[in-house]
Amino acid sequence: MADTVRYLLEEMVPELEALEQRGYFSRQEIKAVVQKRQDFEYALKRKAAMREDYLRYIDYEERLEELRASRRSSRSISGKAGLAEFCIVRRIHFIFERATRKFRGDLDLWSRWLRFCQRTRSSKQMSKVLTKALQLHSGCAALWTYAAAWEFESNLNAGAARALMQRGLRMCKHAPQLWHEYFRLELLYALRLRERRRVLGIGAGDDDGIALGAEESEGGEGGDEAAAAVAAVLNGAVALVVYKNAIAAFPASVPFRAKFLEILAPLHFPGRASLEEAIYDSVAADFGGSAEAWDLRARRHTLGLPADAPAASRAAAVRAAVGVYEQGLSAVRTPEMAGLLLTFLQQQAAALDAAANGSANGEEGRQRREAAEWLRQRTQEAFEEAAADGLLTEALRLDGIAFFLHCGDAHAAAAAARAGTQALPQSAALWQQLLALEAVLAAEQLGGSSAPAGKQQGSGGSEESSDEEELPLAPAAAAANLAATAATATQHSSGAAQQRLEETALAALQAVPAAEAVPVWLTAVEVLCAGSCSLQALAQQLVQSALRQSRGPVEGGLGAVAAVLLAAVHRAGGIAAARALYRALLPLPPPGGEFFRTLLHLEADEQAAAAASSAAAQQAGSMAAAAAPLSDRQLTELFEAATDAYGAEDAQLWLQYAEWQASRGGPAADGAAAVYWKARKVLRRPEEFEAAYHLRFKLQPGAMA
C-alpha cells in the first residue's frame, strides 16, 4: 500500500512544480498539499475504503481549485494556460474515476461526476462519463434524458440527441417520462429550426400557411412536396408521430396524455393548436367512460385564461366547460364525475372573487356580478341534481353545506345536512354540521340573531362581494367555526328549540359508531351547554356508552368526553350533580385518564373551597349551608382508584396526586414523597414525572420525608 501511495505522489511532482512556478502556491503550501493528499490516498487504499473518503478527497481538491482560480485573478497571473491551470481538474476526474470503479452502482456518484464535468466545461470527459454511465445503468431513464439534453443543448447535435432518446426508449420500455422528454425534444428542435430560418431570412410565413396534410400542392411537384414536408416538420409533425407511438406504448393512462399538454402549454408556434387538438381527440376517443378524461377535456376551455381575464370572457369559457361536464355526466354518472363538476364550479367562483380588485362599478362590475350569480345558481343546481341521482359522497355533502353557508343560506345548509344524515347516518362530520346549524337556526327563530346565520362564513349573500370575502372553509374547519358560532347563538334559543337540539344530539350519538363518535360528543356538549339545555339525557347516554366499551385511553377517547361533560354538569348543577355522574361511571370500565383528572380536580377544588369558606364562617360566627366536601380518606381512595387504572401511563395523574398531598399541610404533606416513590415504581417511563416533580417542588424527594 505504501509503495502505491508513493508512486501516486511521485506522479504529482510535475504538476506541483508547475503550480509553484506559476505563483499559485508557495513551497510551504505545496508541502501542506502533499501531506493532505498523502493522507487521503492512504484512506483510499485501505481495505475498507468508504464512499465518504472519496467525497472528502474530491471536496478538498475542488476547494483547492477554487483557491487557484481566485489567486489567478487576485495575483494577475496571465499567460497561456498550461499544466498548472488544468492539473487539479484532471486529478478530480481521476478521483471520480476511481470512486465509480469501486462503487459502480452508486448513481449519486455518477451524477456528481456529470455535474462536475458540466461545471468545468470538460466536454470530452463528459462524453466518456456518459458512455460509461449508460453502459452500467442502461435502465436509468434519467441518464438517457440527461445525455440527450447535453447533446442537444451543449453540442447542438439534434441527431445524436434523437438517437439517444430512441435507444433509451428501447432500453427503458416502462419509463413514460422518456416519451415526454422525447416529445419535448422534437418540439424544441422544430422551434430551433423556425428560429434559424427566421435569422437566415427564409420565408417562414409561407411555411406557416401549409397545413400538416399539405393539401395545397396543386401539380404534385417535387418542390411543393418538399416545402410541405418542411412545413410539417416546423409545425410539429415529428412530435405528433412521437405522441402516437407513446400512446401506443401506454394506452390506458389519462395523466400520461395530460403531461403532453403541459409540455405544449408554454410553447407558441403555428402547429400548437393542431397538436393539442390531436391529443384531445385521442383522449375523447379512448376514454369515453373516464371521469378524469372528461375533466381534462372540460378544463381545456379555461386553461388559457389569465388571472385578470374580463368577466365576459371567463363566463363564456366556464359555460363551455360546464357544457362538456354535462356531457360527461350523461355518459358517466358516478360520484367522481359529479365531484369534478362541483370542484370546477367552486374553483371558478374563487377565481372570479380573486380577480375582483375592489371596484365593482361600470360594465365590468355588472358582468362580474352576473357571472358570480350564474355560478352560484349553477352550483346549487349541480348539488341538487347530484343529490337526486344519489351521487353525493360524504365529502361532497360537506362541500355542499359549506357552499350554502358561503352564500349566506343557513336554512339550505341545514336542509342539506339533514338530508346528509339521512343518507349517511354514520357520518360524524355531517352530524356535527347539523348540530351546529340547528343551534344557529334556533337562535334565528327568536328574531335577534339572524345575522350569524347569514354571515358566519363571511359571505353575506348580497350581490356585491368585497375583496376580503372568504372562500368556503374545508369541512373540518367549517365544522369548528360553525360550532363556535352556534355556541354563541344558542344562548338565546327557546324551549322548543332546546328540545330539538337535545333530540338531534341523541340521534347523532346513537347513529354514529362509538369509535368515531368523540367529535360528535364534544360538539353536542358545547352546543347544549351554550343553549342552556338539559344535560341529563347526554349523561345517561354517556353511561350507556361507557358500559359498552372497554378501558379507554389516557388521552382522548370517551375519557375526554366524560371530562368535558363532567365539567359542564358541575357548572350547571354544582358538585352534587357532578358526583352523581362520576359515581355512575366509576363502577364501569374506566373511560379514560382525562375523566379521572377532571373529577379529582373538581373534588380537590371543592375541598379547598370548603376549607376556606369554613374558616371565613368561623371568623364571622355563621355557617353557610353547602354540599359537604369529601374527606381526605375518600379523596385518597379516588386517587388510588385512578392510579390503579392509569398509573402505569399517566404521569400527570401522579403529579396531581403529589400536589394534593403537599397542599394538605402539616404531617399529611409527607404523603407527597410516598406518592413520588410509588410513581417511580409504577410508571413505565418515570422520567417525565421525575422532571415535573422536581420542577414543581424545587427539592429532592428525600428532603420531604
C-alpha positions in Angstrom: 0.0 0.0 0.0 2.8 2.4 0.9 4.5 1.8 -2.5 1.3 2.5 -4.4 0.8 5.8 -2.5 4.4 6.8 -3.0 4.0 6.1 -6.7 0.9 8.3 -6.9 2.6 11.1 -5.0 5.6 11.0 -7.3 3.3 11.4 -10.3 2.1 14.6 -8.8 5.6 16.2 -8.8 5.4 17.9 -12.3 2.0 19.5 -11.6 3.0 20.7 -8.1 6.2 22.2 -9.5 4.1 23.9 -12.2 1.8 25.3 -9.5 4.7 26.7 -7.6 6.5 28.2 -10.7 3.3 29.9 -11.8 3.0 31.5 -8.4 -0.3 29.9 -7.3 1.2 28.3 -4.2 4.3 28.7 -2.1 6.7 26.0 -1.1 5.2 25.6 2.3 1.7 25.4 0.8 2.9 22.7 -1.6 4.2 20.7 1.3 0.8 21.0 3.0 -1.0 19.9 -0.1 1.3 16.9 -0.5 0.7 15.9 3.2 -3.1 16.2 2.8 -3.1 14.2 -0.5 -1.0 11.5 1.1 -3.5 11.2 4.0 -6.4 10.9 1.5 -4.5 8.3 -0.6 -3.8 6.1 2.4 -7.5 6.3 3.3 -8.5 5.2 -0.2 -6.0 2.3 -0.2 -7.2 0.7 3.0 -9.3 -2.4 2.7 -12.5 -0.8 4.0 -12.4 2.3 1.9 -15.7 4.1 2.1 -17.6 6.3 -0.3 -17.2 9.3 2.1 -13.4 9.0 1.8 -13.6 9.7 -1.9 -16.1 12.5 -1.4 -13.9 14.2 1.1 -10.9 13.9 -1.2 -13.0 15.4 -4.1 -14.3 18.2 -1.9 -10.7 19.1 -0.8 -9.5 19.2 -4.4 -12.5 21.3 -5.5 -11.7 23.9 -2.8 -8.1 23.8 -3.9 -9.1 24.5 -7.5 -11.3 27.4 -6.3 -8.4 28.9 -4.4 -6.1 28.6 -7.5 -8.7 30.3 -9.7 -9.2 33.1 -7.2 -5.4 33.7 -7.0 -5.1 33.8 -10.7 -7.3 36.9 -10.8 -6.1 38.4 -7.5 -2.4 38.0 -8.4 -2.9 38.9 -12.0 -1.3 35.7 -13.3 -1.5 35.8 -17.1 -0.1 33.8 -20.0 -1.1 30.7 -21.9 -2.9 28.1 -19.9 -0.7 25.2 -19.1 -0.3 22.2 -16.8 -0.9 24.4 -13.7 -4.3 25.5 -14.9 -5.8 22.1 -15.6 -3.9 19.7 -13.3 -6.2 19.9 -10.3 -9.3 19.4 -12.5 -7.6 16.4 -14.1 -6.9 15.0 -10.7 -10.5 15.4 -9.6 -11.6 13.4 -12.7 -9.0 10.8 -11.7 -10.5 10.5 -8.2 -14.1 10.3 -9.6 -12.9 7.5 -12.0 -11.5 5.5 -9.1 -14.6 6.1 -7.0 -17.0 5.0 -9.7 -14.8 1.9 -10.4 -15.2 0.9 -6.8 -18.9 1.9 -6.4 -20.3 1.3 -9.8 -23.9 1.0 -8.7 -23.9 4.4 -7.0 -25.9 6.7 -9.3 -25.3 9.7 -7.0 -21.5 9.4 -7.6 -22.1 9.3 -11.4 -24.4 12.4 -11.2 -21.8 14.3 -9.2 -19.2 13.5 -11.8 -21.5 14.6 -14.6 -22.3 17.9 -12.8 -18.6 18.5 -12.3 -17.9 17.9 -16.0 -20.6 20.4 -16.9 -19.3 22.9 -14.3 -15.8 22.7 -15.6 -16.8 22.5 -19.3 -15.0 19.2 -19.7 -16.8 18.2 -22.9 -14.6 15.3 -23.9 -14.7 13.9 -20.3 -18.4 14.4 -20.2 -18.8 12.2 -23.3 -16.7 9.5 -21.8 -18.5 9.6 -18.4 -21.9 9.4 -20.1 -20.8 6.5 -22.2 -19.6 4.6 -19.1 -22.7 5.5 -17.0 -25.1 4.4 -19.7 -23.3 1.1 -20.1 -23.6 0.3 -16.4 -27.0 1.9 -15.9 -28.9 1.4 -19.1 -32.2 1.0 -17.3 -32.0 4.5 -15.8 -34.3 6.8 -17.8 -32.9 10.0 -16.1 -29.4 9.2 -17.5 -30.7 8.9 -21.1 -32.6 12.1 -20.7 -29.5 13.9 -19.4 -27.3 12.6 -22.2 -29.8 13.6 -24.9 -30.2 17.1 -23.3 -26.5 17.5 -23.2 -26.1 16.6 -26.9 -29.0 18.9 -27.9 -28.2 21.9 -25.7 -24.4 21.8 -25.4 -23.2 20.1 -28.5 -26.1 21.4 -30.6 -26.4 17.9 -32.1 -30.1 17.1 -32.6 -29.4 13.9 -34.4 -27.3 12.4 -31.6 -29.9 13.6 -29.1 -32.7 11.9 -31.0 -30.6 8.7 -31.3 -30.0 8.7 -27.6 -33.7 9.1 -26.8 -34.7 6.3 -29.2 -32.1 4.0 -27.7 -33.3 4.9 -24.2 -36.8 4.1 -25.2 -35.7 0.6 -26.3 -33.8 0.1 -23.1 -36.4 1.6 -20.7 -39.7 0.3 -22.1 -41.6 1.1 -18.9 -40.4 4.7 -18.4 -43.2 7.1 -19.5 -41.1 10.2 -18.7 -38.8 9.3 -21.6 -41.7 9.7 -24.1 -42.5 13.1 -22.6 -38.9 14.2 -22.9 -38.6 12.9 -26.5 -41.8 14.8 -27.3 -40.3 17.9 -25.8 -37.0 17.4 -27.7 -38.8 17.3 -31.1 -40.8 20.4 -30.2 -37.7 22.3 -29.2 -36.0 21.1 -32.4 -38.8 22.4 -34.5 -38.7 25.8 -32.7 -34.9 25.9 -33.3 -35.4 25.3 -37.0 -38.0 28.1 -37.2 -35.7 30.5 -35.4 -32.8 29.5 -37.7 -35.0 30.1 -40.8 -36.1 33.5 -39.4 -32.5 34.6 -38.8 -31.5 33.4 -42.3 -34.4 35.3 -43.8 -36.2 32.3 -45.2 -39.9 32.9 -45.6 -41.4 31.3 -42.5 -44.8 32.8 -43.3 -45.1 30.6 -46.3 -44.4 27.6 -44.3 -46.9 28.6 -41.6 -49.7 28.6 -44.1 -49.1 25.0 -45.1 -51.1 22.5 -43.0 -49.9 19.3 -41.8 -51.6 17.4 -44.5 -50.1 19.6 -47.3 -53.3 19.5 -49.4 -52.5 22.6 -51.4 -49.9 21.1 -53.7 -51.7 21.5 -57.0 -49.4 20.0 -59.5 -47.7 17.4 -57.3 -44.3 18.9 -58.0 -41.4 17.7 -56.0 -40.6 21.2 -54.8 -44.1 21.6 -53.4 -43.8 18.2 -51.7 -40.5 19.2 -50.1 -42.0 22.5 -48.9 -44.9 20.7 -47.4 -42.6 18.3 -45.7 -40.5 21.1 -44.3 -43.7 22.9 -43.1 -44.9 19.8 -41.5 -41.7 19.4 -39.5 -41.8 23.1 -38.5 -45.4 22.7 -37.3 -44.6 19.7 -35.1 -45.4 16.7 -37.3 -42.5 14.7 -35.8 -43.7 15.4 -32.3 -47.1 14.2 -33.3 -45.6 10.9 -34.5 -43.8 10.6 -31.2 -47.1 11.2 -29.4 -48.9 8.5 -31.4 -46.1 6.0 -30.6 -46.2 7.0 -26.9 -49.9 6.3 -26.5 -49.5 3.0 -28.3 -46.9 2.1 -25.6 -49.0 3.5 -22.7 -52.6 3.3 -23.9 -54.5 3.3 -20.6 -53.4 6.5 -18.7 -55.1 9.8 -18.9 -52.4 11.6 -16.8 -49.8 10.3 -19.2 -51.5 12.2 -22.1 -52.2 15.2 -20.0 -48.5 15.6 -19.5 -48.1 16.2 -23.2 -50.5 19.1 -22.9 -48.4 20.5 -20.1 -45.3 20.4 -22.3 -47.1 22.1 -25.1 -48.6 24.9 -22.9 -45.6 27.3 -22.7 -44.7 26.9 -26.3 -46.0 29.2 -29.1 -45.8 28.2 -32.7 -48.4 27.8 -35.5 -48.7 24.0 -35.1 -49.5 24.0 -31.4 -53.3 24.2 -31.9 -53.2 21.2 -34.3 -51.2 19.1 -31.8 -53.5 20.0 -28.9 -56.5 19.1 -31.0 -55.0 15.7 -31.8 -54.2 15.0 -28.1 -57.7 15.9 -27.0 -59.3 13.9 -29.8 -57.3 10.8 -28.8 -58.4 11.3 -25.2 -62.1 11.6 -26.3 -61.8 8.5 -28.5 -60.0 6.3 -26.0 -61.5 7.3 -22.6 -65.2 8.0 -23.2 -66.0 6.3 -19.8 -63.4 8.0 -17.7 -64.4 10.9 -15.4 -60.7 12.0 -15.4 -60.7 12.3 -19.2 -63.9 14.4 -19.2 -62.4 16.7 -16.6 -59.3 17.2 -18.7 -61.4 18.0 -21.8 -63.7 20.4 -19.9 -60.8 22.3 -18.3 -59.4 22.9 -21.8 -61.7 25.9 -22.2 -60.3 27.7 -19.1 -56.6 26.8 -19.3 -55.6 29.8 -21.3 -57.5 32.4 -19.2 -55.2 34.9 -17.4 -55.9 35.7 -13.8 -57.2 39.2 -14.8 -59.4 38.0 -17.7 -62.5 40.0 -18.3 -65.6 38.7 -16.7 -67.4 38.1 -20.0 -64.5 36.0 -21.4 -64.3 34.0 -18.2 -68.1 33.4 -18.1 -68.1 32.2 -21.8 -65.2 29.8 -21.1 -66.8 28.5 -17.9 -70.1 27.9 -19.7 -68.4 26.0 -22.5 -66.5 23.9 -19.8 -69.8 23.2 -17.9 -71.3 22.0 -21.2 -68.6 19.4 -21.5 -69.1 18.4 -17.9 -72.8 17.9 -18.5 -72.0 15.6 -21.5 -69.6 13.7 -19.2 -72.4 13.3 -16.6 -74.7 11.9 -19.2 -72.0 9.4 -20.2 -70.5 8.7 -16.8 -73.0 9.1 -13.9 -70.6 8.5 -11.0 -69.9 10.4 -7.8 -66.4 11.1 -9.1 -67.8 12.9 -12.2 -70.3 14.9 -10.1 -67.5 15.9 -7.7 -65.3 17.1 -10.6 -68.0 19.3 -11.8 -68.7 20.8 -8.4 -65.0 21.3 -7.7 -64.6 23.1 -11.0 -67.6 25.4 -10.4 -66.3 26.4 -6.9 -62.8 26.9 -8.2 -64.1 29.3 -10.9 -66.1 31.1 -8.3 -63.0 31.6 -6.2 -61.0 32.8 -9.3 -63.8 35.3 -10.0 -63.6 36.6 -6.5 -59.8 36.8 -6.6 -60.0 38.8 -9.9 -62.1 41.4 -8.3 -59.8 44.3 -7.3 -62.0 46.5 -5.2 -64.1 48.3 -7.8 -67.4 46.7 -8.9 -68.6 49.6 -10.9 -69.3 50.0 -14.6 -69.9 47.4 -17.2 -67.1 45.1 -15.9 -68.6 45.1 -12.4 -72.1 44.3 -13.7 -70.7 41.4 -15.8 -68.7 40.1 -12.8 -71.9 40.1 -10.6 -73.9 38.3 -13.3 -71.1 35.7 -13.7 -70.9 35.2 -9.9 -74.7 34.8 -9.7 -74.8 32.3 -12.6 -72.0 30.3 -10.9 -73.9 30.3 -7.6 -77.1 29.1 -9.2 -75.4 26.5 -11.4 -73.5 25.2 -8.4 -76.7 24.9 -6.4 -78.4 23.1 -9.3 -75.4 20.7 -9.6 -75.7 19.8 -5.9 -79.4 19.3 -6.2 -79.0 17.1 -9.3 -76.3 15.0 -7.7 -78.4 14.6 -4.6 -81.4 13.5 -6.6 -79.2 11.0 -8.5 -77.6 9.6 -5.3 -74.1 10.7 -6.4 -73.2 12.7 -3.3 -70.5 11.2 -1.1 -69.8 12.5 2.5 -67.1 14.8 1.2 -69.4 16.3 -1.5 -72.2 16.8 1.1 -69.9 18.6 3.4 -68.8 20.8 0.4 -72.4 21.5 -0.3 -73.1 22.6 3.3 -70.0 24.9 3.1 -71.2 26.3 -0.2 -74.7 27.2 1.1 -73.1 28.8 4.2 -70.8 30.7 1.9 -73.9 32.0 0.1 -75.4 33.0 3.4 -78.3 30.5 3.3 -78.2 28.7 6.7 -81.7 27.1 6.0 -80.5 25.5 2.8 -77.3 24.4 4.6 -79.3 22.8 7.4 -81.6 21.1 4.9 -78.5 19.7 3.2 -77.1 18.5 6.5 -80.4 16.8 7.4 -80.5 15.0 4.0 -76.9 14.0 4.5 -77.5 12.4 7.9 -80.5 10.6 6.5 -78.5 9.2 3.6 -75.3 8.6 5.6 -76.4 8.2 9.2 -73.0 7.0 10.4 -71.2 10.2 9.3 -69.8 12.0 12.3 -68.9 15.1 10.3 -72.5 15.5 8.9 -74.0 15.2 12.4 -71.6 17.8 13.7 -72.7 20.2 11.0 -76.3 19.5 11.6 -76.0 20.1 15.4 -74.3 23.4 14.8 -76.8 24.5 12.2 -79.7 23.6 14.3 -78.3 25.8 17.0 -77.9 28.7 14.6 -81.5 28.3 13.3 -82.8 28.1 16.8 -81.3 31.5 17.6 -82.6 32.9 14.3 -86.2 32.0 15.2 -86.1 34.4 18.0 -85.5 37.2 15.5 -82.5 38.7 17.2 -79.7 36.5 15.8 -80.4 36.3 12.1 -77.0 37.9 11.3 -74.9 35.0 12.4 -76.9 32.6 10.3 -76.2 34.6 7.2 -72.7 35.8 7.9 -70.9 33.1 9.8 -68.9 32.1 6.8 -68.0 35.6 5.8 -70.2 35.6 2.7 -73.2 37.7 3.3 -75.4 36.8 0.4 -75.5 40.3 -1.2 -74.9 40.7 -4.8 -71.7 42.7 -4.3 -69.0 40.8 -2.5 -66.0 42.5 -1.1 -62.3 41.7 -1.8 -61.9 40.2 1.6 -64.7 37.7 1.2 -63.6 34.3 2.3 -63.9 31.1 0.4 -65.8 28.1 1.7 -63.9 26.5 4.5 -62.7 23.0 4.5 -65.2 20.6 6.2 -63.2 20.2 9.4 -62.5 23.9 9.7 -66.1 24.7 8.8 -67.4 22.4 11.5 -65.2 24.0 14.1 -66.1 27.6 13.0 -69.8 26.8 12.8 -69.8 25.1 16.3 -68.3 28.2 17.8 -70.9 30.4 16.2 -73.6 28.0 17.2 -72.4 28.1 20.8 -73.0 31.8 20.9 -76.2 31.8 19.0 -77.9 29.1 21.2 -77.7 31.2 24.3 -80.9 32.8 23.1 -82.7 29.6 22.0 -86.3 28.8 23.1 -87.6 25.8 24.9 -88.8 24.1 21.8 -85.5 24.7 20.1 -83.7 23.3 23.1 -85.7 20.1 22.9 -85.0 19.8 19.2 -81.3 20.3 19.9 -81.4 17.6 22.6 -83.2 15.2 20.3 -80.7 15.8 17.4 -77.8 15.3 19.7 -79.1 12.0 21.0 -80.0 10.8 17.5 -76.4 11.6 16.4 -74.8 9.8 19.2 -77.0 6.7 18.7 -76.3 6.7 14.9 -72.5 7.3 14.8 -70.3 4.3 15.6 -68.6 4.6 19.0 -65.1 4.6 17.5 -65.9 7.8 15.5 -68.3 9.5 18.0 -65.9 11.6 20.1 -66.1 14.7 17.9 -69.9 14.4 17.9 -69.9 14.2 21.7 -67.8 17.3 22.1 -69.9 19.3 19.6 -73.1 18.2 21.3 -71.8 19.2 24.8 -70.6 22.5 23.5 -73.9 23.3 21.7 -76.2 22.1 24.5 -74.3 23.9 27.2 -74.3 27.2 25.3 -78.0 26.8 24.7 -78.7 26.1 28.4 -80.2 22.7 27.5 -80.5 19.9 29.9 -77.5 17.6 30.1 -79.4 14.7 31.8 -80.0 12.8 28.6 -76.4 13.2 27.5 -75.2 11.9 30.9 -77.4 8.8 30.6 -76.2 8.2 27.1 -72.6 8.6 28.3 -73.1 5.9 30.9 -74.6 3.6 28.3 -71.7 4.2 26.0 -69.1 3.6 28.8 -70.9 0.3 29.7 -70.4 -1.0 26.1 -66.8 -0.1 25.7 -63.5 -1.4 27.2 -60.9 0.6 29.1 -60.4 4.0 27.5 -57.0 5.6 26.6 -55.1 8.0 28.8 -55.8 10.9 26.4 -58.7 11.4 24.2 -61.4 8.9 23.5 -64.5 8.6 25.7 -62.4 9.9 28.6 -62.1 13.3 27.0 -65.9 13.3 26.5 -66.5 12.3 30.1 -64.2 15.1 31.3 -65.9 17.8 29.3 -69.4 16.6 30.3 -68.4 16.3 33.9 -67.1 19.9 33.9 -70.3 21.1 32.2 -72.6 19.3 34.7 -70.6 20.8 37.5 -71.1 24.3 36.1 -74.8 23.7 35.6 -75.7 21.8 38.7 -72.8 22.0 41.1 -70.8 19.4 42.8 -73.8 17.2 43.7 -74.7 16.8 40.0 -71.1 16.1 39.1 -70.8 13.4 41.8 -74.0 11.7 40.6 -72.4 11.5 37.1 -69.0 10.3 38.1 -70.3 7.8 40.7 -72.4 6.3 37.9 -69.2 5.9 35.8 -66.8 4.6 38.4 -68.1 1.0 38.6 -67.9 0.7 34.8 -64.8 0.2 32.7 -62.7 3.4 33.1 -63.5 5.7 30.2 -60.1 7.5 30.2 -57.4 9.3 32.1 -58.8 12.8 31.4 -62.0 11.8 33.2 -60.2 10.9 36.4 -58.0 14.0 36.3 -61.1 16.2 35.9 -63.1 14.6 38.8 -60.1 14.7 41.1 -59.5 18.4 40.2 -63.2 19.2 40.9 -63.1 17.4 44.3 -59.8 18.9 45.3 -61.0 22.4 44.5 -64.3 21.7 46.3 -62.3 20.6 49.4 -60.1 23.6 49.3 -63.1 26.0 48.8 -64.9 24.4 51.7 -62.0 24.8 54.0 -61.6 28.4 53.0 -65.3 29.1 53.5 -65.4 27.3 56.8 -62.5 29.4 58.1 -64.3 32.6 57.0 -67.6 31.5 58.5 -65.9 30.8 61.9 -64.5 34.3 61.9 -67.9 35.7 61.0 -69.7 33.5 63.5 -72.0 31.9 61.0 -72.1 28.7 58.9 -73.3 28.6 55.3 -75.2 25.5 54.1 -73.3 23.8 51.3 -72.6 20.3 50.0 -70.1 18.6 52.2 -66.7 18.1 50.7 -65.1 14.6 50.5 -63.0 13.6 53.4 -59.2 13.1 52.9 -59.8 9.4 53.1 -62.5 9.4 50.4 -60.4 11.6 48.1 -57.4 9.4 48.7 -59.5 6.4 47.7 -60.4 8.2 44.4 -56.7 8.9 43.7 -55.8 5.3 44.4 -58.6 4.1 42.0 -57.3 6.5 39.3 -53.7 5.3 39.7 -54.8 1.7 39.7 -56.5 2.3 36.3 -53.9 4.6 34.6 -50.9 4.8 37.0 -48.6 3.0 34.6 -49.1 5.5 31.8 -50.3 8.9 33.2 -47.5 10.9 34.7 -49.8 14.0 35.1 -52.1 12.0 37.4 -49.3 11.2 39.8 -48.2 14.8 39.8 -51.7 15.9 40.6 -51.8 13.3 43.4 -48.5 14.6 44.9 -49.6 18.2 44.6 -52.8 17.4 46.6 -50.8 15.6 49.2 -48.5 18.6 49.5 -51.3 21.1 49.7 -52.8 19.4 52.8 -50.0 20.9 55.0 -48.7 19.6 58.3 -47.7 15.9 58.7 -50.1 14.9 55.9 -47.8 16.8 53.4 -45.3 14.0 53.8 -47.5 11.8 51.6 -46.1 13.6 48.6 -42.8 11.8 49.0 -44.6 8.5 49.3 -46.5 9.3 46.1 -43.2 10.1 44.4 -41.6 6.7 45.2 -44.7 4.8 44.3 -45.0 6.6 41.0 -41.4 5.7 40.1 -42.2 2.1 40.6 -45.5 2.0 38.8 -44.8 4.3 35.8 -43.3 2.6 32.7 -41.4 5.8 31.8 -41.0 7.8 35.0 -38.6 10.4 33.5 -41.3 12.9 32.7 -42.9 12.6 36.1 -39.5 13.0 37.9 -38.6 16.1 35.9 -42.0 17.7 36.6 -41.9 16.7 40.2 -38.5 18.3 40.9 -39.5 21.4 39.0 -42.7 21.7 40.9 -41.4 21.1 44.5 -37.8 22.5 44.0 -36.2 19.9 46.2 -35.1 16.2 46.3 -37.7 13.7 47.4 -35.7 12.7 50.4 -36.0 16.2 51.8 -39.7 15.8 52.1 -39.6 12.6 54.1 
